[in-house]
């Protein structure tokens, strides 16, 4: 439902937490923490772009940007409402 051309519910705007990308990234982080605990990962001897830990960190950083964008979108929606 829309009010003045805008979605009526925040859930229509804030969809990141339900996205596959968000769920998959969190599942990867949880699996990594469960597997390693507080132990440091072994040294990687190849290019850093091929390191699974590096790729997970990049995915997490991209997710942080998406979260920040969604917070801004929700804030703008609430401010304008």
C-alpha positions in Angstrom: 0.0 0.0 0.0 1.2 3.5 -0.7 0.5 6.9 0.9 1.2 9.9 -1.3 3.2 7.7 -3.7 5.4 6.3 -0.9 5.4 2.8 0.6 3.2 2.7 3.7 5.5 0.3 5.6 9.1 0.4 6.5 9.4 -3.2 5.4 8.7 -2.1 1.9 11.8 0.1 2.0 14.2 -1.9 4.3 14.6 -5.1 2.5 18.3 -5.8 3.0 17.9 -8.1 6.0 15.7 -10.4 4.0 18.0 -10.5 0.9 19.9 -13.6 -0.1 23.1 -11.6 -0.2 22.7 -10.5 3.5 21.8 -14.0 4.6 24.6 -15.7 2.7 27.2 -13.3 4.0 26.1 -13.7 7.6 26.1 -17.5 7.2 29.6 -17.4 5.8 30.8 -15.2 8.8 29.1 -17.5 11.3 30.7 -20.6 9.7 34.1 -18.9 9.7 33.8 -18.0 13.4 32.5 -21.5 14.3 35.4 -23.1 12.4 38.2 -20.8 13.7 37.0 -19.3 16.9 39.5 -16.7 18.0 42.4 -18.4 16.1 44.1 -16.4 13.5 43.9 -17.8 9.9 47.0 -19.4 8.5 49.2 -17.2 6.3 48.1 -17.1 2.7 50.9 -17.5 0.2 49.0 -16.6 -3.0 47.5 -13.3 -4.3 45.4 -11.7 -1.7 42.4 -11.6 -4.1 42.3 -15.4 -4.0 42.4 -15.6 -0.2 39.0 -16.8 1.1 39.3 -14.7 4.2 40.1 -11.6 2.1 37.0 -12.3 -0.1 34.8 -12.6 3.0 36.1 -9.3 4.4 35.4 -7.6 1.0 31.9 -9.1 1.1 31.4 -7.8 4.6 32.6 -4.4 3.7 30.2 -4.3 0.7 27.4 -5.3 3.1 28.3 -2.5 5.5 28.0 0.0 2.7 24.6 -1.5 1.8 23.5 -1.3 5.4 24.6 2.3 5.6 22.6 3.1 2.4 19.5 1.4 3.8 19.7 3.3 7.1 20.0 6.6 5.1 17.0 5.5 3.0 14.8 4.6 6.0 15.9 7.8 7.8 14.9 9.9 4.8 11.6 8.1 4.5 10.8 8.7 8.2 11.9 12.3 8.0 9.7 13.0 5.0 6.7 11.2 6.4 
